[in-house]
């Protein structure tokens, strides 16, 4: 069974940085799309950033210029560099991968204090 394992979440002050990692294992199909979603308390899950197998990226307007998504395709790993964090970035961040099926990680908490 495919597994996506996130790491790198934590508590940081506003203006600080964090780097999230998501490592995929037991993946035997081509992954064409990987992304980071986030869900704040009481809100719907939303896309933060995505990257295709070709390297094209897409960002939510709220994170443009502050977050950078990158991918190591050989390792089925995706990263999210988050700079200039704001309290409104506080959420559980979920890794997502799309191939022949859709896969989700268990989530990692990011808390930004003001």
C-alpha positions in Angstrom: 0.0 0.0 0.0 1.3 3.5 -0.9 2.4 5.6 2.0 3.0 9.3 2.2 4.8 10.5 5.3 5.1 14.1 6.1 7.6 15.8 8.4 8.9 19.2 9.3 5.8 20.8 10.9 6.0 22.6 14.2 5.6 25.9 16.1 7.2 29.1 14.7 6.8 32.8 15.3 5.3 35.0 12.6 8.0 35.9 10.0 9.8 32.6 10.5 10.3 29.7 8.2 9.6 26.0 8.0 10.3 23.3 5.5 7.9 20.4 5.1 8.9 17.1 3.5 6.7 14.3 2.2 8.3 11.0 1.3 6.4 8.4 -0.7 7.0 4.7 -0.4 5.7 1.6 -2.0 4.8 3.6 -5.0 4.8 1.4 -8.1 3.1 3.7 -10.5 4.1 7.0 -12.0 3.1 10.0 -9.9 2.1 12.8 -12.2 1.2 15.4 -9.6 2.1 16.1 -6.0 0.7 18.8 -3.8 0.4 20.3 -0.4 -3.1 21.0 1.0 -3.9 22.6 4.3 -6.9 22.7 6.6 -7.3 25.3 9.3 -9.7 24.7 12.2 -13.3 25.1 11.1 -12.3 25.5 7.5 -12.3 23.4 4.4 -9.1 21.8 3.1 -7.5 24.0 0.5 -4.7 23.7 -2.0 -1.6 25.5 -1.0 0.9 24.5 -3.7 1.2 21.8 -6.4 3.8 20.6 -8.8 3.5 18.3 -11.8 6.0 15.7 -13.0 7.1 18.2 -15.6 8.0 20.8 -12.9 5.1 23.2 -13.5 3.9 24.7 -10.2 0.8 26.3 -8.9 0.2 28.3 -5.7 -2.7 29.6 -3.8 -2.8 33.4 -4.0 -2.4 33.6 -0.2 1.0 31.9 -0.3 2.5 33.2 -3.6 5.9 34.8 -3.1 6.3 33.1 0.4 6.0 29.4 -0.3 8.1 27.3 -2.7 7.2 23.7 -3.7 9.9 21.4 -5.1 10.1 17.7 -5.9 12.7 15.0 -6.1 10.9 12.6 -8.6 13.5 9.8 -8.2 12.7 9.7 -4.5 9.0 10.4 -4.8 9.5 13.2 -2.3 8.0 16.7 -2.4 9.0 19.7 -0.3 7.4 22.9 0.8 9.6 25.7 1.8 7.5 28.2 3.8 9.0 31.7 4.5 7.6 34.8 6.1 5.0 32.7 7.9 1.8 34.4 9.1 -0.6 33.3 11.9 -3.2 32.6 9.1 -0.9 29.9 7.8 -1.7 27.9 10.9 -3.2 24.6 9.7 -2.7 20.9 9.3 -0.7 20.4 6.1 -1.4 17.3 4.0 0.7 15.8 1.3 -1.1 14.6 -1.8 0.0 12.5 -4.7 -1.9 11.6 -7.9 -1.0 8.7 -10.1 -3.3 5.8 -11.0 -5.0 6.7 -7.7 -5.1 9.6 -5.2 -2.9 9.3 -2.1 -2.9 11.3 1.1 -0.5 11.6 4.0 -1.6 11.8 7.6 -0.9 15.5 8.0 1.6 17.6 9.9 0.6 20.5 12.2 2.0 24.0 11.4 1.4 26.6 14.1 2.4 30.2 13.6 2.3 32.5 16.6 1.8 36.2 16.4 
